[in-house]
Amino acid sequence: HLLKELIFSAHRFLFTVCFSSARQLTVQMMQNPQILAALQERLDGLNGSPSGYMESLPKVVKRRVNALKNLQVKCAHIEAKFYEEVHELERKYAALYQPLFDKRSDIVKAAYEPTDEECEWKADEEEELTDEMKEKAKLEEEKKDEEKEDPKGIPEFWLTVFKNVDLLSDMLQEHDEPILKHLQDIKVKFSDPGQPMSFTLEFQFEPNDFFTNTVLTKTYKMRSEPDENDPFSFDGPEIMSCTGCTIEWTKGKNVTLKTIKKKQKHKGRGTVRTVTKTVPNDSFFNFFTPPEVPENGELDEDSEAILAADFEIGHFIRERIVPRAVLYFTGEAIEDDDDDYDEEGEEADDEVKPPKNYHRPLKLTFWKL
């Protein structure tokens, strides 16, 4: 028994010594620039290992792999048809939703006063209240309402929605708010059957002092087909481009422009004059004048970033804001959105979060139509 203990202790000692030596050797190797460079070169080579592996395959096997790729292309075309039919379903059900959205609009702009039955809603905090407390709370609420001026409809409904959503509130400037108080509704219109895939956002305004338009539009053109040059990249519908509209501003009310004054000194005489210049101004209403995609489809980095954000915003308004506007007005939808994403450190807060109720993330591309 003693002999076994001695042998076990000796083995453990040797293992400890060997492990310690190996660890020291590893540390020394990782501190050697030549070894690190060789290791990095080897790792870089591994990144292309699939193609290297393909090159090593017999010709007859490569031939079969090509057959699989052709099958994959056919799968992509079937998937494209699937999304085209999804678009048709969206168009079909949009017609069913629209009467409800129209009634929502009528309530917001005071064209319709809902009945007591339509206004019944059991709030969470009311569940634990006794009948006596409910009656008391109701009387107090009615008393407060009598003291207040009776507003029409739901004032500043869409402005409140915009201010509650970070993606939209970041676009708002203080000078935009008086205009958006006149926004009465946002509608989504899909392209007609048989026409290329697209959707249009219609921002409907009541008469105001800022512009003469009653409707401002933004149209997004889409496609759902694999790219001939890269069919394996297909991952669902893609927004290709967008077009805005011309806003007929009232004189002196255009918030997308501002006037600045600059002093200029004459090089020869030394005299100074003041020059007035009109320059672009930050505003939500720049949303209706997006950068144009050139014929060659190539954009500078700034325009590409603007369009990428624009596509994301347009898609978000269509998929989230319009269908669930009241929940963004109350803030409930914002809490739901926050619950759908796990916190992964501070960096995760800066990432753009895709709409949760879309079956697949929408790709943002800038290809030639």
GUDRENMI-39684 format. One line per field, with one value per residue (C-alpha): residue in three letters; x, y, z. Coordinates in Angstrom, 2 decimals. Layout:
# residues N
res Ala|...
east X|...
north Y|...
up Z|...
//
This chain:
# residues 369
res His|Leu|Leu|Lys|Glu|Leu|Ile|Phe|Ser|Ala|His|Arg|Phe|Leu|Phe|Thr|Val|Cys|Phe|Ser|Ser|Ala|Arg|Gln|Leu|Thr|Val|Gln|Met|Met|Gln|Asn|Pro|Gln|Ile|Leu|Ala|Ala|Leu|Gln|Glu|Arg|Leu|Asp|Gly|Leu|Asn|Gly|Ser|Pro|Ser|Gly|Tyr|Met|Glu|Ser|Leu|Pro|Lys|Val|Val|Lys|Arg|Arg|Val|Asn|Ala|Leu|Lys|Asn|Leu|Gln|Val|Lys|Cys|Ala|His|Ile|Glu|Ala|Lys|Phe|Tyr|Glu|Glu|Val|His|Glu|Leu|Glu|Arg|Lys|Tyr|Ala|Ala|Leu|Tyr|Gln|Pro|Leu|Phe|Asp|Lys|Arg|Ser|Asp|Ile|Val|Lys|Ala|Ala|Tyr|Glu|Pro|Thr|Asp|Glu|Glu|Cys|Glu|Trp|Lys|Ala|Asp|Glu|Glu|Glu|Glu|Leu|Thr|Asp|Glu|Met|Lys|Glu|Lys|Ala|Lys|Leu|Glu|Glu|Glu|Lys|Lys|Asp|Glu|Glu|Lys|Glu|Asp|Pro|Lys|Gly|Ile|Pro|Glu|Phe|Trp|Leu|Thr|Val|Phe|Lys|Asn|Val|Asp|Leu|Leu|Ser|Asp|Met|Leu|Gln|Glu|His|Asp|Glu|Pro|Ile|Leu|Lys|His|Leu|Gln|Asp|Ile|Lys|Val|Lys|Phe|Ser|Asp|Pro|Gly|Gln|Pro|Met|Ser|Phe|Thr|Leu|Glu|Phe|Gln|Phe|Glu|Pro|Asn|Asp|Phe|Phe|Thr|Asn|Thr|Val|Leu|Thr|Lys|Thr|Tyr|Lys|Met|Arg|Ser|Glu|Pro|Asp|Glu|Asn|Asp|Pro|Phe|Ser|Phe|Asp|Gly|Pro|Glu|Ile|Met|Ser|Cys|Thr|Gly|Cys|Thr|Ile|Glu|Trp|Thr|Lys|Gly|Lys|Asn|Val|Thr|Leu|Lys|Thr|Ile|Lys|Lys|Lys|Gln|Lys|His|Lys|Gly|Arg|Gly|Thr|Val|Arg|Thr|Val|Thr|Lys|Thr|Val|Pro|Asn|Asp|Ser|Phe|Phe|Asn|Phe|Phe|Thr|Pro|Pro|Glu|Val|Pro|Glu|Asn|Gly|Glu|Leu|Asp|Glu|Asp|Ser|Glu|Ala|Ile|Leu|Ala|Ala|Asp|Phe|Glu|Ile|Gly|His|Phe|Ile|Arg|Glu|Arg|Ile|Val|Pro|Arg|Ala|Val|Leu|Tyr|Phe|Thr|Gly|Glu|Ala|Ile|Glu|Asp|Asp|Asp|Asp|Asp|Tyr|Asp|Glu|Glu|Gly|Glu|Glu|Ala|Asp|Asp|Glu|Val|Lys|Pro|Pro|Lys|Asn|Tyr|His|Arg|Pro|Leu|Lys|Leu|Thr|Phe|Trp|Lys|Leu
east 0.00|2.85|4.55|1.36|1.18|4.81|4.24|1.06|2.89|5.75|3.35|1.56|4.88|6.05|2.70|2.92|6.50|5.68|2.54|4.42|7.24|4.78|3.02|6.31|7.32|3.97|4.42|7.92|6.68|3.85|6.35|8.50|7.56|8.75|6.65|3.62|4.02|4.24|1.17|-0.81|0.16|-1.06|-4.36|-4.85|-4.38|-7.06|-9.59|-9.46|-9.34|-12.75|-11.56|-8.28|-10.18|-12.29|-9.14|-7.92|-11.10|-11.09|-12.61|-15.56|-16.46|-16.16|-18.59|-21.15|-20.62|-21.43|-24.68|-25.50|-24.82|-27.27|-29.85|-29.12|-29.80|-33.15|-33.91|-33.18|-35.66|-38.33|-37.65|-38.06|-41.49|-42.36|-41.66|-43.61|-46.62|-46.02|-46.19|-49.49|-50.81|-49.70|-51.61|-54.70|-54.71|-53.86|-57.34|-58.81|-56.84|-57.60|-61.16|-59.76|-56.95|-59.45|-61.54|-58.40|-57.70|-61.26|-60.95|-57.55|-58.74|-62.13|-64.16|-65.72|-66.49|-66.25|-69.12|-68.84|-68.70|-65.82|-63.95|-64.15|-60.67|-59.51|-56.14|-53.74|-53.84|-57.63|-57.62|-56.85|-59.24|-62.52|-65.80|-65.95|-62.43|-63.18|-66.27|-64.32|-61.54|-64.09|-65.73|-62.37|-61.43|-64.72|-64.19|-60.74|-62.14|-64.77|-62.10|-60.02|-60.75|-62.32|-59.73|-60.78|-59.77|-56.32|-54.04|-50.46|-51.03|-48.47|-45.99|-46.05|-45.53|-42.49|-41.04|-41.46|-39.45|-35.70|-35.33|-37.74|-37.09|-33.46|-34.74|-36.92|-35.84|-37.62|-38.82|-40.42|-42.77|-45.30|-45.69|-46.06|-48.86|-50.90|-50.13|-53.43|-52.57|-49.93|-51.11|-49.27|-50.17|-48.87|-48.18|-50.99|-51.07|-48.74|-46.64|-43.07|-42.97|-43.16|-44.92|-45.76|-46.02|-48.66|-48.38|-51.74|-51.86|-54.67|-54.55|-51.70|-49.58|-46.40|-47.16|-50.09|-49.76|-52.40|-50.39|-46.62|-45.45|-42.41|-42.23|-39.88|-39.17|-38.32|-37.34|-37.48|-35.22|-31.67|-28.88|-27.56|-23.98|-24.39|-27.49|-26.36|-26.59|-30.38|-32.00|-35.44|-36.91|-34.56|-35.33|-33.69|-34.44|-36.83|-38.40|-39.92|-42.11|-41.97|-43.16|-44.95|-43.68|-45.36|-43.00|-40.63|-41.79|-39.36|-37.67|-35.28|-33.40|-31.91|-30.45|-27.02|-25.04|-21.33|-18.91|-16.57|-13.51|-12.42|-8.82|-7.83|-9.84|-10.17|-13.86|-16.21|-19.64|-22.30|-23.49|-26.72|-26.69|-29.32|-28.00|-29.57|-31.01|-31.52|-35.16|-37.43|-38.82|-35.52|-36.95|-38.94|-35.86|-33.55|-30.33|-30.87|-29.23|-27.07|-27.52|-24.36|-25.69|-22.57|-22.93|-20.49|-20.22|-22.38|-25.23|-25.00|-25.26|-28.23|-30.06|-29.32|-30.88|-33.74|-34.56|-34.51|-36.83|-39.27|-39.45|-39.91|-42.77|-44.49|-43.99|-44.23|-45.47|-48.54|-49.93|-49.33|-49.44|-51.54|-49.05|-46.19|-48.32|-48.80|-45.24|-46.31|-44.80|-41.47|-41.38|-42.21|-39.39|-36.93|-37.99|-37.26|-33.55|-31.05|-28.59|-25.10|-23.04|-22.94|-21.95|-25.21|-27.16|-25.72|-26.79|-29.79|-32.49|-34.45|-38.24|-39.20|-42.36|-40.73|-39.96|-36.45|-34.17|-34.67|-31.51|-30.57|-29.04|-28.22|-28.33|-29.38|-33.05
north 0.00|2.37|1.59|2.55|5.87|6.61|5.80|7.98|10.89|10.56|10.63|13.69|15.46|14.67|15.86|19.13|19.73|18.92|21.10|23.99|23.66|23.51|26.62|28.50|27.38|28.59|32.00|32.31|31.36|33.88|36.60|35.80|38.11|35.63|32.82|35.12|36.23|32.63|31.71|34.65|33.64|30.13|31.44|33.70|30.67|28.83|31.56|30.43|26.77|25.91|27.01|25.24|22.13|22.46|22.68|19.42|17.52|15.13|16.53|14.15|15.41|19.07|18.29|17.03|20.09|22.29|20.37|21.19|24.88|24.84|23.32|26.11|28.75|27.12|27.22|30.96|31.51|29.52|31.60|34.76|33.54|32.87|36.49|37.75|35.82|37.19|40.67|39.74|38.56|41.83|43.72|41.56|42.00|45.70|46.14|44.39|46.52|49.81|50.34|50.04|52.47|54.87|54.79|55.40|58.43|59.72|59.48|61.20|64.15|64.41|63.32|60.57|60.35|56.75|55.32|54.43|50.78|51.41|53.28|50.54|49.34|47.64|49.04|46.86|49.13|48.86|45.11|45.41|48.29|47.69|48.87|51.75|52.89|52.62|54.81|57.37|57.43|57.83|60.82|62.48|61.93|63.42|66.43|67.01|66.71|69.36|71.77|71.24|72.61|69.93|69.14|67.78|64.25|63.26|66.30|65.81|62.08|61.46|63.98|62.09|58.80|60.24|61.66|58.31|56.38|56.96|56.16|58.99|61.43|61.67|63.22|65.82|69.39|71.91|73.80|70.59|70.11|72.89|71.38|67.78|68.85|69.09|65.48|63.60|60.17|57.97|55.42|52.59|51.94|48.85|48.64|47.29|43.58|42.77|45.90|45.85|45.52|48.85|50.63|54.28|56.11|58.85|61.55|63.32|66.86|69.17|72.68|74.64|77.76|75.92|74.30|73.84|70.05|67.94|64.74|64.18|60.90|58.66|55.63|52.68|50.40|46.82|43.62|39.97|38.11|36.75|38.84|37.14|37.91|36.72|34.50|32.97|36.34|36.41|36.72|38.14|41.39|44.31|48.02|49.30|53.03|55.63|58.82|61.66|64.55|68.30|70.24|73.45|75.62|78.85|81.80|82.07|78.77|76.29|74.66|72.63|75.84|78.56|81.95|82.82|86.05|86.13|89.04|89.26|91.49|92.89|91.89|95.15|97.90|96.22|97.05|94.64|93.63|91.31|88.51|86.62|82.96|80.19|76.79|73.41|73.04|69.91|68.90|65.86|67.10|66.34|62.80|63.72|64.65|61.60|61.37|60.09|56.82|57.48|55.43|53.45|52.69|54.13|56.47|58.37|57.26|60.07|59.44|55.71|56.21|58.56|56.09|53.14|55.03|56.18|52.60|51.47|54.29|53.73|50.02|50.66|53.11|50.61|47.51|48.92|52.49|52.41|49.06|49.81|53.60|53.77|51.56|53.85|56.81|55.26|53.91|50.27|49.20|50.73|48.54|45.50|46.36|46.65|43.24|41.61|42.28|40.97|43.44|42.56|45.33|49.01|48.50|46.69|49.87|51.57|48.85|49.37|46.94|45.36|45.26|42.15|41.28|40.91|37.33|38.15|41.21|43.57|44.06|47.59|47.75|50.40|48.45|49.78|49.13
up 0.00|0.92|-2.39|-4.31|-2.43|-3.30|-6.99|-7.10|-5.43|-7.89|-10.86|-9.49|-8.96|-12.48|-13.94|-11.99|-13.13|-16.75|-16.73|-15.15|-17.67|-20.56|-19.31|-18.97|-22.45|-23.84|-22.19|-23.63|-27.10|-27.00|-26.11|-29.16|-32.09|-34.73|-33.29|-33.01|-36.63|-37.80|-35.74|-37.15|-40.68|-39.97|-38.55|-41.57|-43.76|-41.84|-42.66|-46.26|-45.36|-46.87|-50.33|-49.73|-48.83|-51.96|-54.07|-52.57|-53.49|-56.44|-59.64|-59.48|-55.97|-57.03|-59.84|-57.31|-55.09|-58.10|-58.46|-54.82|-55.50|-58.39|-56.06|-53.57|-56.24|-56.96|-53.22|-53.22|-56.06|-54.20|-51.09|-53.19|-54.34|-50.70|-49.78|-52.78|-51.49|-48.00|-49.54|-51.19|-47.81|-46.21|-48.89|-48.32|-44.54|-44.78|-46.26|-43.19|-40.75|-42.49|-41.14|-37.61|-38.38|-39.96|-36.79|-34.74|-36.91|-36.48|-32.68|-32.67|-34.78|-33.01|-36.03|-33.92|-30.19|-28.93|-26.89|-23.20|-24.18|-26.60|-23.87|-21.23|-20.33|-17.17|-16.19|-14.21|-11.16|-11.03|-10.45|-6.74|-6.05|-4.20|-5.74|-3.25|-4.12|-7.84|-7.46|-5.45|-8.03|-10.81|-9.08|-8.51|-12.15|-13.34|-11.08|-12.54|-16.06|-15.30|-14.13|-17.28|-20.71|-22.90|-25.59|-28.95|-29.86|-28.59|-28.83|-30.08|-30.53|-33.26|-31.89|-28.59|-30.43|-32.20|-28.99|-27.22|-29.83|-29.81|-33.49|-34.33|-31.50|-32.61|-35.85|-34.15|-33.63|-31.46|-34.54|-35.90|-32.97|-33.75|-37.24|-36.07|-33.74|-36.96|-38.01|-37.93|-39.30|-40.94|-43.49|-45.26|-48.89|-50.72|-54.44|-56.63|-57.52|-60.40|-59.79|-58.40|-54.62|-52.80|-49.98|-49.39|-46.09|-46.16|-43.49|-43.33|-41.92|-41.01|-42.56|-41.00|-41.39|-42.39|-45.76|-48.11|-48.55|-46.83|-47.40|-47.42|-48.94|-48.82|-51.14|-50.67|-53.63|-52.79|-54.49|-53.53|-55.91|-55.71|-57.20|-60.34|-59.33|-55.73|-55.39|-52.09|-50.34|-50.71|-47.30|-47.92|-49.30|-49.82|-49.94|-53.08|-53.04|-51.70|-53.00|-51.04|-52.10|-52.56|-49.53|-50.51|-47.68|-46.72|-47.18|-44.23|-42.66|-44.24|-41.24|-43.44|-44.30|-42.15|-42.91|-41.59|-41.79|-42.48|-42.51|-45.50|-45.70|-49.07|-49.78|-51.43|-49.77|-46.37|-46.17|-44.41|-45.65|-44.24|-46.52|-45.94|-46.93|-46.85|-45.70|-44.86|-41.37|-39.25|-39.31|-39.30|-42.61|-44.34|-44.22|-47.33|-49.39|-49.18|-51.21|-54.75|-55.77|-58.87|-62.05|-61.27|-57.79|-56.10|-53.14|-50.97|-47.34|-45.95|-48.39|-47.80|-44.03|-44.45|-46.70|-44.41|-41.50|-43.73|-44.80|-41.18|-40.12|-42.99|-42.27|-38.55|-39.14|-41.42|-39.27|-35.75|-35.45|-37.69|-36.44|-32.73|-32.49|-29.30|-27.45|-28.43|-27.34|-23.87|-23.72|-23.35|-26.68|-25.69|-22.58|-24.73|-27.14|-24.26|-22.94|-26.29|-26.11|-23.57|-22.19|-23.39|-21.90|-22.70|-26.34|-27.08|-26.30|-29.39|-31.82|-34.08|-33.00|-35.83|-35.62|-33.68|-35.59|-38.99|-39.94|-41.06|-40.76|-43.69|-45.69|-46.61|-50.08|-52.64|-55.89|-59.25|-59.96
//
